[in-house]
Amino acid sequence: MTDTKQRIVIAGGGTAGWMAAAAIARTMGNAVDLTLVESEAIGTIGVGESTIPPLVNYNRLLGINEADFMRATQATFKLGILFDHWKEPGHRYFHSFGLTGKDHWSAGFQHFWLHGRTRGHEQSYDEYCMELVAALEGKFAHLPNEGINYAYQLDSGLYARFLRQMAEADGTKRIEGKIARVELDGTSGDIAALLLDGDRRIEGDLFLDCTGFRALLIEGALHAGFDDWTHWLPCDSAIALQTPNVRPPVPYTRAMAHDAGWQWRIPLQHRTGNGLVYCSRYLDRDAALDRLLGNIEGEALTEPNFLRFTTGVRRRQWYRNCIAVGLSSGFTEPLESTSIHLIQRAVLRFIRMLPLGKVSERDIAEYNDQQMQDNLQIRDFLILHYKATERRDSAFWRQCADMPIPDSLAQKIELFRETGRVFRKNEELFAENSWVQVMMGQGIAPQSHHPIATKLSDEELARFLGGIRDNVRDTVAKLPEHHAYVARYCGAAVPQAA
């Protein structure tokens, strides 16, 4: 055993850097020596405004007061995503965070709903999900026993600032400066130090690469390799800008498909985040900007932020003594709001595998395997949105419809189409109900269902289904308006700038 503290150096700030610093500092305290290097002169991407429910637990793990955090980040609640024009133009469906109906241990609720359709129960699958109904009615409140599943819509720049204050209070040392060069150890090949402008040298034992798409450490210095997924996820460009709120913010994000990609709309307390994601093969930058400006509500508050990216994943996310966190580890596009989640997973996984002394190659291998599984499962879920569509109205959508897909996704789609079943593996992020909602929303109709549903008599089935619908309707009727609840619970008194 050694008494020497691990020197952990985080390269880069932003959401990834400060999420890492806050969690490590709060968890490890003075058991490690923690330094973060960032430059005010280097901007961050800063468009990750929509999140998923695991962030609620991440904040709780760090002892963050939810109302304080939401006030500081101008956050609203999020119950899911409304998808417009994905199956076909004019069609919409909702991917909620909640459960739909009640599952049996042998089969998910969709089997009982599917059987109900054969017995004359024509009600939509949506009517059995409380979060979905509440979202579309613009309602929200915390419920006893964590009875509502939610995430946040937030200003990621303000979130980074909030976490920075917390991390520095917990002992993180912040160094201002640009990384001029990464120095490698001539013997081991590990990273020895970061060389900053002004001839400053920052040594460390473990380095977290939070330098975004540049990936200065993991790729620029160590050449860890990258798997390109553009053939499955063809969008490679985005434009982001902000607008004022022209109506009370709703508790959901919108993803609106267009003929070369899709557009997001994310309502915060004091503004709305907007962006157009597109494939540059089918839409040029000027036309994309015109399209975005033509489909926003209110005047733009900011200059457009133009982004280029390659969808894919770093082959080794922990390589030698460097761990890639955030965009340096890969990017699978923001369609299902997974970017901040992948930061969270990487940080918590790193803390669990933090070595006392020498790094174990077994730890590195396990970390990389788990991170890759996370990315592959998210990748498949994203591809599903593009592949399972009836759209053939543009070259982009025809390419998506015709593209071959990974065997893992093909198995999931065909299993659901033939049997109505969904099986999750290895703590997979997206729940069974997420797959069901998106597959049915994209037009995949199961041809069969589990025989357990036939066990119920007509009267029992009617009572079962009707009881769930009544409970959903009664619960939502008692909820306050989302914007009013936010104002009371965590209203930000004055707009802030990130």
VEXDREN-2710 file (C-alpha; in Angstrom, 1 decimal):
% VEXDREN-2710
k/r/px/py/pz
1/MET/0.0/0.0/0.0
2/THR/1.2/3.5/-0.7
3/ASP/0.4/6.8/0.9
4/THR/1.1/8.8/-2.3
5/LYS/-2.0/10.5/-3.6
6/GLN/-3.1/9.8/-7.2
7/ARG/-2.5/13.0/-9.1
8/ILE/-5.6/13.3/-11.4
9/VAL/-5.4/16.0/-14.1
10/ILE/-8.6/17.0/-16.0
11/ALA/-7.8/18.5/-19.4
12/GLY/-10.6/20.9/-20.3
13/GLY/-13.6/22.3/-18.5
14/GLY/-17.1/22.6/-19.9
15/THR/-19.8/20.2/-18.9
16/ALA/-17.6/17.1/-19.1
17/GLY/-14.7/18.6/-17.2
18/TRP/-16.7/20.0/-14.4
19/MET/-19.0/17.0/-14.1
20/ALA/-15.9/14.9/-13.6
21/ALA/-14.2/17.3/-11.2
22/ALA/-17.4/17.8/-9.0
23/ALA/-18.0/14.0/-8.7
24/ILE/-14.3/13.1/-8.0
25/ALA/-13.8/15.9/-5.5
26/ARG/-17.1/15.2/-3.7
27/THR/-16.5/11.5/-3.6
28/MET/-12.7/11.2/-3.0
29/GLY/-12.0/14.4/-1.1
30/ASN/-8.3/14.7/-0.1
31/ALA/-7.7/11.1/-1.0
32/VAL/-6.6/12.3/-4.4
33/ASP/-4.9/15.4/-5.8
34/LEU/-7.2/16.9/-8.4
35/THR/-6.4/19.6/-10.9
36/LEU/-8.4/20.9/-13.8
37/VAL/-6.8/22.8/-16.7
38/GLU/-9.0/25.0/-18.9
39/SER/-8.8/28.2/-21.0
40/GLU/-11.4/30.9/-21.0
41/ALA/-10.3/31.6/-24.5
42/ILE/-11.5/28.2/-25.8
43/GLY/-15.3/28.0/-26.1
44/THR/-17.3/24.9/-25.3
45/ILE/-20.0/23.3/-27.5
46/GLY/-22.5/24.2/-24.8
47/VAL/-25.7/22.9/-26.6
48/GLY/-26.4/19.8/-24.4
49/GLU/-29.6/21.2/-22.9
50/SER/-31.8/18.1/-22.8
51/THR/-31.1/15.3/-20.4
52/ILE/-32.5/11.9/-19.3
53/PRO/-33.6/10.6/-15.8
54/PRO/-30.2/9.2/-14.6
55/LEU/-29.0/12.8/-14.1
56/VAL/-31.5/13.1/-11.2
57/ASN/-29.6/10.3/-9.4
58/TYR/-26.2/11.7/-10.4
59/ASN/-27.1/15.0/-8.7
60/ARG/-28.5/13.2/-5.6
61/LEU/-25.3/11.2/-5.4
62/LEU/-23.4/14.4/-5.2
63/GLY/-25.7/15.9/-2.6
64/ILE/-27.0/18.6/-4.9
65/ASN/-30.2/20.4/-3.8
66/GLU/-32.5/20.0/-6.8
67/ALA/-34.3/23.3/-6.5
68/ASP/-30.9/25.2/-6.1
69/PHE/-29.5/23.4/-9.2
70/MET/-32.6/24.1/-11.3
71/ARG/-32.7/27.7/-10.3
72/ALA/-29.0/28.1/-11.2
73/THR/-29.3/26.4/-14.6
74/GLN/-32.7/27.9/-15.6
75/ALA/-33.9/24.4/-15.8
76/THR/-37.4/23.0/-16.5
77/PHE/-38.6/19.4/-16.0
78/LYS/-38.7/17.0/-18.9
79/LEU/-41.0/14.0/-19.2
80/GLY/-39.9/12.8/-22.6
81/ILE/-39.5/13.7/-26.3
82/LEU/-42.2/14.5/-28.8
83/PHE/-41.2/13.2/-32.3
84/ASP/-42.8/15.0/-35.2
85/HIS/-42.6/13.7/-38.8
86/TRP/-40.4/10.6/-38.2
87/LYS/-42.6/7.8/-39.3
88/GLU/-44.0/10.0/-42.1
89/PRO/-44.7/13.7/-42.6
90/GLY/-47.6/14.8/-40.3
91/HIS/-47.3/11.9/-37.9
92/ARG/-46.2/12.3/-34.3
93/TYR/-45.5/10.1/-31.3
94/PHE/-44.1/10.5/-27.8
95/HIS/-41.2/8.8/-26.1
96/SER/-41.9/9.2/-22.4
97/PHE/-39.7/8.4/-19.4
98/GLY/-42.4/6.7/-17.6
99/LEU/-43.8/3.2/-17.4
100/THR/-46.8/2.4/-19.6
101/GLY/-49.5/0.3/-17.8
102/LYS/-48.5/-2.6/-15.5
103/ASP/-46.1/-5.4/-16.5
104/HIS/-46.5/-9.0/-15.5
105/TRP/-43.3/-10.8/-14.6
106/SER/-43.7/-13.0/-17.7
107/ALA/-44.5/-10.2/-20.2
108/GLY/-44.6/-6.5/-20.6
109/PHE/-47.8/-4.5/-20.6
110/GLN/-47.7/-4.1/-24.4
111/HIS/-48.8/-7.8/-24.6
112/PHE/-52.0/-7.1/-22.7
113/TRP/-52.7/-3.9/-24.7
114/LEU/-52.1/-5.8/-27.9
115/HIS/-54.5/-8.5/-26.8
116/GLY/-57.0/-5.8/-25.8
117/ARG/-57.0/-4.6/-29.4
118/THR/-58.3/-7.9/-30.6
119/ARG/-61.1/-7.6/-28.1
120/GLY/-62.3/-4.2/-29.1
121/HIS/-60.3/-2.0/-26.8
122/GLU/-59.2/0.8/-29.2
123/GLN/-57.6/3.2/-26.8
124/SER/-54.1/4.4/-27.7
125/TYR/-51.1/2.9/-26.0
126/ASP/-50.4/6.5/-24.9
127/GLU/-53.4/6.7/-22.6
128/TYR/-51.8/4.2/-20.2
129/CYS/-48.7/6.3/-19.4
130/MET/-49.0/9.0/-16.8
131/GLU/-45.8/10.8/-17.8
132/LEU/-46.9/10.9/-21.4
133/VAL/-50.4/12.3/-20.7
134/ALA/-49.0/14.8/-18.2
135/ALA/-46.4/16.0/-20.7
136/LEU/-48.9/16.7/-23.5
137/GLU/-51.2/18.5/-21.1
138/GLY/-48.3/20.6/-19.9
139/LYS/-48.5/19.4/-16.3
140/PHE/-45.9/18.4/-13.7
141/ALA/-45.4/17.9/-9.9
142/HIS/-43.2/15.6/-7.8
143/LEU/-45.3/12.7/-6.6
144/PRO/-44.9/10.5/-3.5
145/ASN/-42.6/7.5/-3.6
146/GLU/-40.9/8.9/-6.7
147/GLY/-44.1/8.3/-8.6
148/ILE/-43.1/10.3/-11.7
149/ASN/-40.1/9.8/-13.9
150/TYR/-38.4/12.9/-15.2
151/ALA/-35.2/14.6/-16.3
152/TYR/-34.2/18.2/-16.9
153/GLN/-34.0/20.8/-19.7
154/LEU/-31.1/23.0/-18.7
155/ASP/-28.4/25.5/-19.7
156/SER/-25.3/23.3/-19.9
157/GLY/-23.0/26.3/-19.6
158/LEU/-24.7/27.3/-16.4
159/TYR/-24.6/23.7/-15.2
160/ALA/-20.8/23.7/-15.7
161/ARG/-20.5/26.9/-13.7
162/PHE/-22.6/25.5/-10.9
163/LEU/-20.5/22.4/-10.8
164/ARG/-17.3/24.4/-10.9
165/GLN/-18.3/26.3/-7.8
166/MET/-19.0/23.0/-6.0
167/ALA/-15.8/21.3/-7.2
168/GLU/-13.5/24.2/-6.2
169/ALA/-15.2/24.3/-2.8
170/ASP/-14.4/20.6/-2.5
171/GLY/-10.7/21.2/-3.2
172/THR/-10.3/21.0/-7.0
173/LYS/-7.4/23.2/-8.2
174/ARG/-8.3/25.1/-11.4
175/ILE/-5.4/26.3/-13.7
176/GLU/-6.1/28.8/-16.5
177/GLY/-4.2/28.1/-19.6
178/LYS/-4.1/26.6/-23.1
179/ILE/-2.5/23.2/-23.6
180/ALA/0.4/23.7/-26.0
181/ARG/1.7/20.1/-26.0
182/VAL/1.2/16.8/-24.4
183/GLU/4.4/15.3/-23.1
184/LEU/4.8/11.5/-23.2
185/ASP/7.0/9.4/-21.0
186/GLY/9.8/8.1/-23.2
187/THR/9.9/4.7/-21.5
188/SER/6.2/3.8/-20.8
189/GLY/4.5/5.8/-23.5
190/ASP/2.1/7.2/-20.9
191/ILE/1.2/10.8/-20.6
192/ALA/3.8/12.5/-18.3
193/ALA/2.5/16.1/-18.3
194/LEU/0.6/18.8/-20.0
195/LEU/2.7/21.7/-21.3
196/LEU/0.8/24.9/-21.1
197/ASP/1.4/28.2/-22.8
198/GLY/4.0/30.2/-20.8
199/ASP/6.2/27.2/-20.3
200/ARG/4.1/25.7/-17.4
201/ARG/4.2/22.0/-16.9
202/ILE/1.4/20.1/-15.2
203/GLU/2.4/16.5/-14.1
204/GLY/-0.1/13.8/-13.3
205/ASP/-0.6/10.1/-12.8
206/LEU/-4.0/9.9/-14.5
207/PHE/-5.4/12.3/-17.1
208/LEU/-9.0/12.8/-18.1
209/ASP/-9.4/14.1/-21.6
210/CYS/-12.3/16.6/-21.6
211/THR/-11.1/18.5/-24.6
212/GLY/-14.2/17.9/-26.7
213/PHE/-14.1/17.0/-30.4
214/ARG/-10.4/17.9/-30.5
215/ALA/-9.5/14.9/-28.2
216/LEU/-6.0/16.4/-27.7
217/LEU/-4.9/13.6/-25.3
218/ILE/-6.6/10.4/-26.2
219/GLU/-6.2/10.8/-30.0
220/GLY/-3.9/13.7/-30.6
221/ALA/-1.2/12.3/-28.3
222/LEU/-2.0/8.6/-27.8
223/HIS/-3.8/7.7/-31.1
224/ALA/-6.4/5.5/-29.5
225/GLY/-8.4/5.1/-32.7
226/PHE/-11.9/5.9/-33.7
227/ASP/-14.8/3.8/-35.2
228/ASP/-16.8/5.9/-37.6
229/TRP/-20.6/5.2/-37.5
230/THR/-21.5/7.7/-40.3
231/HIS/-22.9/4.9/-42.5
232/TRP/-25.5/4.3/-39.8
233/LEU/-25.9/7.8/-38.4
234/PRO/-25.4/10.0/-41.4
235/CYS/-26.0/13.5/-39.9
236/ASP/-22.7/15.3/-39.6
237/SER/-23.6/19.0/-39.0
238/ALA/-25.7/21.1/-36.6
239/ILE/-26.6/24.7/-36.1
240/ALA/-27.7/25.9/-32.6
241/LEU/-29.2/29.2/-31.5
242/GLN/-31.4/30.5/-28.7
243/THR/-34.8/32.3/-28.8
244/PRO/-37.0/33.9/-26.2
245/ASN/-39.9/31.9/-24.8
246/VAL/-43.1/32.9/-26.6
247/ARG/-45.3/30.7/-24.4
248/PRO/-44.9/28.9/-21.1
249/PRO/-42.3/26.2/-21.2
250/VAL/-43.6/22.7/-21.7
251/PRO/-42.2/19.6/-19.9
252/TYR/-40.8/18.0/-23.0
253/THR/-38.3/18.3/-25.8
254/ARG/-39.4/18.3/-29.5
255/ALA/-37.5/16.5/-32.2
256/MET/-38.9/17.5/-35.6
257/ALA/-37.7/15.5/-38.6
258/HIS/-37.1/17.3/-42.0
259/ASP/-36.0/16.0/-45.3
260/ALA/-32.3/15.9/-44.4
261/GLY/-32.3/15.4/-40.6
262/TRP/-34.2/16.9/-37.7
263/GLN/-34.6/20.0/-35.5
264/TRP/-34.7/20.3/-31.7
265/ARG/-36.7/22.7/-29.5
266/ILE/-35.9/22.7/-25.8
267/PRO/-37.7/25.1/-23.5
268/LEU/-35.9/26.5/-20.4
269/GLN/-37.2/29.0/-17.9
270/HIS/-36.0/32.1/-19.7
271/ARG/-35.3/31.0/-23.2
272/THR/-35.7/28.2/-25.7
273/GLY/-32.8/26.2/-27.2
274/ASN/-33.1/25.5/-30.9
275/GLY/-31.0/23.5/-33.3
276/LEU/-31.0/21.9/-36.7
277/VAL/-29.2/18.6/-37.2
278/TYR/-28.6/17.6/-40.8
279/CYS/-26.5/15.6/-43.3
280/SER/-24.3/17.9/-45.4
281/ARG/-24.6/15.6/-48.4
282/TYR/-28.2/16.6/-48.8
283/LEU/-28.3/20.1/-47.3
284/ASP/-25.7/22.9/-47.4
285/ARG/-25.0/25.2/-44.6
286/ASP/-26.8/28.3/-45.9
287/ALA/-29.9/26.3/-46.7
288/ALA/-29.8/24.7/-43.3
289/LEU/-29.6/28.1/-41.5
290/ASP/-32.5/29.4/-43.6
291/ARG/-34.5/26.3/-42.6
292/LEU/-33.8/26.8/-38.9
293/LEU/-34.5/30.5/-38.9
294/GLY/-37.7/29.8/-40.8
295/ASN/-38.9/27.4/-38.1
296/ILE/-38.2/29.1/-34.8
297/GLU/-40.6/30.9/-32.5
298/GLY/-39.5/34.5/-31.9
299/GLU/-36.3/36.3/-32.9
300/ALA/-32.9/34.7/-32.5
301/LEU/-31.2/35.9/-29.3
302/THR/-27.7/34.6/-30.3
303/GLU/-25.6/34.2/-33.3
304/PRO/-25.8/30.7/-34.9
305/ASN/-23.3/28.2/-33.6
306/PHE/-22.2/26.0/-36.5
307/LEU/-21.0/22.5/-35.6
308/ARG/-19.4/19.7/-37.6
309/PHE/-19.1/16.2/-36.2
310/THR/-18.5/12.6/-37.1
311/THR/-20.7/10.1/-35.3
312/GLY/-18.8/7.2/-33.8
313/VAL/-16.8/6.1/-30.8
314/ARG/-13.2/6.0/-29.6
315/ARG/-12.0/2.4/-29.8
316/ARG/-10.2/2.6/-26.4
317/GLN/-11.7/5.2/-24.1
318/TRP/-9.2/4.3/-21.3
319/TYR/-5.8/4.0/-23.0
320/ARG/-2.6/3.9/-21.0
321/ASN/-3.1/6.5/-18.2
322/CYS/-5.7/8.6/-20.1
323/ILE/-9.5/8.4/-19.9
324/ALA/-11.7/10.1/-22.5
325/VAL/-14.8/11.8/-21.1
326/GLY/-17.5/13.5/-23.1
327/LEU/-17.1/14.4/-26.8
328/SER/-13.4/13.3/-26.8
329/SER/-14.7/9.7/-26.3
330/GLY/-17.1/9.8/-29.2
331/PHE/-20.4/11.3/-30.3
332/THR/-23.7/9.5/-31.2
333/GLU/-25.7/12.7/-31.9
334/PRO/-28.2/14.4/-29.6
335/LEU/-31.4/12.8/-30.7
336/GLU/-32.2/11.0/-27.5
337/SER/-30.3/13.4/-25.2
338/THR/-27.6/10.9/-24.2
339/SER/-24.4/13.1/-24.3
340/ILE/-24.5/14.2/-20.7
341/HIS/-25.5/10.7/-19.6
342/LEU/-22.4/9.2/-21.3
343/ILE/-20.3/11.8/-19.4
344/GLN/-22.0/10.7/-16.2
345/ARG/-21.5/7.0/-16.9
346/ALA/-17.8/7.5/-17.7
347/VAL/-17.1/9.6/-14.6
348/LEU/-18.9/7.2/-12.1
349/ARG/-17.3/4.2/-13.8
350/PHE/-13.8/5.8/-13.5
351/ILE/-14.4/6.5/-9.8
352/ARG/-15.4/2.9/-9.2
353/MET/-12.2/1.7/-10.9
354/LEU/-9.9/4.3/-9.5
355/PRO/-6.6/2.5/-8.6
356/LEU/-4.8/2.9/-5.3
357/GLY/-1.4/2.7/-7.0
358/LYS/-0.5/1.2/-10.3
359/VAL/-3.3/1.0/-12.9
360/SER/-4.6/-2.5/-13.5
361/GLU/-4.8/-3.6/-17.1
362/ARG/-7.8/-5.6/-16.1
363/ASP/-9.5/-2.5/-14.9
364/ILE/-8.7/-0.8/-18.2
365/ALA/-10.1/-3.7/-20.2
366/GLU/-13.3/-3.9/-18.1
367/TYR/-13.8/-0.1/-18.3
368/ASN/-13.4/-0.1/-22.1
369/ASP/-15.8/-3.1/-22.5
370/GLN/-18.5/-1.5/-20.4
371/GLN/-18.2/1.9/-22.1
372/MET/-18.3/0.3/-25.5
373/GLN/-21.4/-1.7/-24.5
374/ASP/-23.1/1.6/-23.4
375/ASN/-22.2/3.2/-26.7
376/LEU/-23.3/0.3/-28.9
377/GLN/-26.7/0.0/-27.2
378/ILE/-27.3/3.8/-27.5
379/ARG/-26.1/3.6/-31.1
380/ASP/-28.7/0.9/-32.0
381/PHE/-31.5/2.9/-30.3
382/LEU/-30.6/6.0/-32.4
383/ILE/-30.3/4.0/-35.7
384/LEU/-33.8/2.7/-35.0
385/HIS/-35.3/6.2/-35.5
386/TYR/-33.7/6.6/-38.9
387/LYS/-34.2/3.0/-40.2
388/ALA/-37.7/2.2/-39.1
389/THR/-39.6/4.8/-41.1
390/GLU/-42.1/5.0/-43.9
391/ARG/-40.5/8.2/-45.3
392/ARG/-39.3/7.9/-48.8
393/ASP/-39.8/11.6/-49.7
394/SER/-36.1/12.6/-49.9
395/ALA/-32.8/11.1/-50.8
396/PHE/-31.8/11.3/-47.2
397/TRP/-34.7/9.2/-46.0
398/ARG/-34.3/6.8/-48.8
399/GLN/-30.7/6.3/-47.8
400/CYS/-31.8/5.6/-44.2
401/ALA/-34.5/3.1/-45.3
402/ASP/-32.0/1.2/-47.5
403/MET/-29.0/1.1/-45.2
404/PRO/-27.9/-2.2/-43.7
405/ILE/-28.1/-2.1/-39.8
406/PRO/-26.2/-3.9/-37.1
407/ASP/-27.3/-7.5/-36.4
408/SER/-28.0/-6.5/-32.8
409/LEU/-30.6/-4.0/-33.9
410/ALA/-32.0/-6.2/-36.6
411/GLN/-32.6/-8.9/-34.0
412/LYS/-34.4/-6.5/-31.6
413/ILE/-36.6/-5.1/-34.4
414/GLU/-37.6/-8.5/-35.8
415/LEU/-38.1/-10.0/-32.4
416/PHE/-40.6/-7.2/-31.6
417/ARG/-42.3/-7.4/-35.0
418/GLU/-42.9/-11.1/-34.7
419/THR/-43.6/-11.5/-30.9
420/GLY/-44.0/-8.1/-29.3
421/ARG/-41.1/-8.9/-27.0
422/VAL/-38.2/-6.7/-26.0
423/PHE/-35.2/-8.0/-24.0
424/ARG/-32.6/-5.7/-22.4
425/LYS/-29.0/-6.8/-21.7
426/ASN/-26.4/-5.8/-19.2
427/GLU/-28.0/-2.7/-17.5
428/GLU/-29.0/-1.4/-20.9
429/LEU/-29.9/2.3/-20.7
430/PHE/-33.2/2.4/-22.5
431/ALA/-36.0/0.6/-20.8
432/GLU/-38.3/-2.0/-22.5
433/ASN/-41.0/0.7/-22.6
434/SER/-38.7/3.1/-24.5
435/TRP/-38.1/0.5/-27.2
436/VAL/-41.8/-0.3/-27.4
437/GLN/-42.8/3.4/-27.7
438/VAL/-40.2/4.2/-30.3
439/MET/-40.7/1.0/-32.4
440/MET/-44.5/1.4/-32.4
441/GLY/-44.2/5.1/-33.0
442/GLN/-41.9/4.5/-36.0
443/GLY/-44.5/2.1/-37.4
444/ILE/-43.4/-1.4/-36.3
445/ALA/-46.5/-3.3/-35.4
446/PRO/-46.2/-6.6/-33.5
447/GLN/-47.7/-9.6/-35.3
448/SER/-48.3/-11.5/-32.1
449/HIS/-48.2/-11.3/-28.3
450/HIS/-47.7/-13.4/-25.2
451/PRO/-50.4/-16.0/-24.4
452/ILE/-50.5/-14.8/-20.7
453/ALA/-52.8/-12.0/-21.9
454/THR/-55.4/-14.5/-23.1
455/LYS/-55.7/-15.8/-19.5
456/LEU/-57.9/-12.8/-18.6
457/SER/-61.6/-12.9/-19.3
458/ASP/-63.2/-10.1/-21.2
459/GLU/-64.5/-8.6/-17.9
460/GLU/-61.1/-8.9/-16.2
461/LEU/-59.2/-7.4/-19.2
462/ALA/-61.7/-4.5/-19.4
463/ARG/-61.3/-3.9/-15.7
464/PHE/-57.5/-4.1/-15.9
465/LEU/-57.1/-1.8/-18.8
466/GLY/-59.8/0.6/-17.7
467/GLY/-58.4/0.9/-14.2
468/ILE/-55.0/1.9/-15.5
469/ARG/-56.5/4.6/-17.8
470/ASP/-58.6/5.9/-15.0
471/ASN/-55.7/6.2/-12.6
472/VAL/-53.6/8.0/-15.3
473/ARG/-56.4/10.4/-16.0
474/ASP/-57.2/11.1/-12.4
475/THR/-53.6/11.6/-11.4
476/VAL/-52.8/14.0/-14.3
477/ALA/-56.0/16.0/-13.6
478/LYS/-54.7/16.8/-10.1
479/LEU/-51.3/18.0/-11.3
480/PRO/-50.5/21.7/-11.6
481/GLU/-49.4/23.4/-14.7
482/HIS/-45.7/22.7/-15.3
483/HIS/-44.7/26.4/-15.7
484/ALA/-46.5/27.3/-12.5
485/TYR/-44.9/24.5/-10.5
486/VAL/-41.4/25.4/-11.8
487/ALA/-42.0/29.1/-10.8
488/ARG/-42.9/28.1/-7.3
489/TYR/-40.3/25.3/-6.9
490/CYS/-37.2/26.7/-8.6
491/GLY/-38.0/29.9/-10.4
492/ALA/-34.9/31.8/-11.5
493/ALA/-35.5/35.4/-10.5
494/VAL/-33.4/37.0/-13.3
495/PRO/-32.0/35.6/-16.5
496/GLN/-28.3/34.7/-16.4
497/ALA/-25.7/34.3/-19.1
498/ALA/-23.7/31.2/-19.4
END
